[in-house]
Amino acid sequence: PKAMYEPVHGSAPDITGQAKANPIACILSFAMALRYSFDQGAEADRLEAAIEKVLADGARTGDLMGPEGGTPLSTTEMGDVILAALDASL
């Protein structure tokens, strides 16, 4: 099936070029494409599990920081830790 997969939060022009955008919704949109358009449910599961792992391990972008504090990851850093978790799942 053909479909459009996109995060619904918009393009965030107010933070363009600041490396503050959270890439998780965009990555999860790709997981939906894997599952529903490419019949790659196992790969979608692996991608979703990688995201769950990095969040469980405490990785956060600025918008996800809670009262416990810490240093927020940049857009690229969050993408990198998700890729590392995905690679580790092989």
C-alpha positions as CSV (number, residue, x, y, z in Angstrom):
1,P,0.0,0.0,0.0
2,K,1.0,3.6,-0.7
3,A,0.8,6.1,2.1
4,M,2.4,9.3,3.4
5,Y,4.3,9.0,6.7
6,E,5.3,12.2,8.5
7,P,5.6,13.5,12.0
8,V,2.7,15.8,12.8
9,H,4.6,18.4,14.8
10,G,5.6,20.5,11.8
11,S,9.0,21.9,10.7
12,A,9.8,23.9,13.8
13,P,11.2,27.0,11.9
14,D,11.8,28.7,15.2
15,I,14.7,26.3,16.0
16,T,16.1,25.9,12.5
17,G,19.9,25.4,12.5
18,Q,20.1,25.1,16.3
19,A,20.3,21.3,16.5
20,K,17.4,21.2,19.0
21,A,14.9,19.3,17.0
22,N,13.9,15.9,18.4
23,P,14.3,13.3,15.5
24,I,12.3,10.6,17.1
25,A,8.9,11.3,15.5
26,C,10.5,11.4,12.1
27,I,12.3,8.1,12.7
28,L,9.1,6.5,14.0
29,S,7.4,7.7,10.8
30,F,9.9,5.6,8.9
31,A,9.2,2.7,11.1
32,M,5.5,3.0,10.1
33,A,6.6,3.0,6.4
34,L,8.7,-0.1,7.0
35,R,5.7,-1.9,8.6
36,Y,2.8,-0.8,6.4
37,S,4.3,0.0,2.9
38,F,7.3,-2.3,2.8
39,D,6.1,-5.3,4.8
40,Q,9.1,-5.1,7.0
41,G,7.4,-5.5,10.4
42,A,10.4,-7.1,12.0
43,E,12.7,-4.2,11.0
44,A,10.1,-1.7,12.2
45,D,10.0,-3.5,15.6
46,R,13.8,-3.4,15.8
47,L,13.8,0.3,15.1
48,E,11.1,1.0,17.6
49,A,13.0,-1.1,20.2
50,A,16.1,0.9,19.6
51,I,14.3,4.1,20.3
52,E,12.7,2.6,23.5
53,K,16.2,1.5,24.6
54,V,17.8,4.9,24.3
55,L,14.9,6.6,26.1
56,A,15.0,3.9,28.8
57,D,18.8,4.6,29.1
58,G,18.1,8.3,29.7
59,A,18.9,9.8,26.3
60,R,16.9,13.0,25.9
61,T,16.7,16.0,23.6
62,G,15.9,19.3,25.2
63,D,12.1,19.0,24.7
64,L,12.1,15.7,26.7
65,M,14.2,16.8,29.6
66,G,12.5,16.3,32.9
67,P,13.1,17.7,36.4
68,E,16.0,15.2,37.0
69,G,18.1,17.5,34.7
70,G,21.1,16.3,32.7
71,T,22.5,17.5,29.4
72,P,20.2,17.4,26.4
73,L,21.5,15.7,23.3
74,S,21.5,17.5,20.0
75,T,19.5,16.3,17.0
76,T,22.5,14.6,15.6
77,E,23.6,13.1,18.9
78,M,20.1,11.6,19.4
79,G,20.2,10.2,15.9
80,D,23.6,8.7,16.6
81,V,22.6,7.0,19.8
82,I,19.5,5.5,18.1
83,L,21.7,4.2,15.2
84,A,24.1,2.7,17.8
85,A,21.3,0.9,19.5
86,L,19.9,-0.3,16.2
87,D,23.4,-1.6,15.2
88,A,23.7,-3.3,18.6
89,S,20.5,-5.2,18.0
90,L,21.9,-7.1,15.0
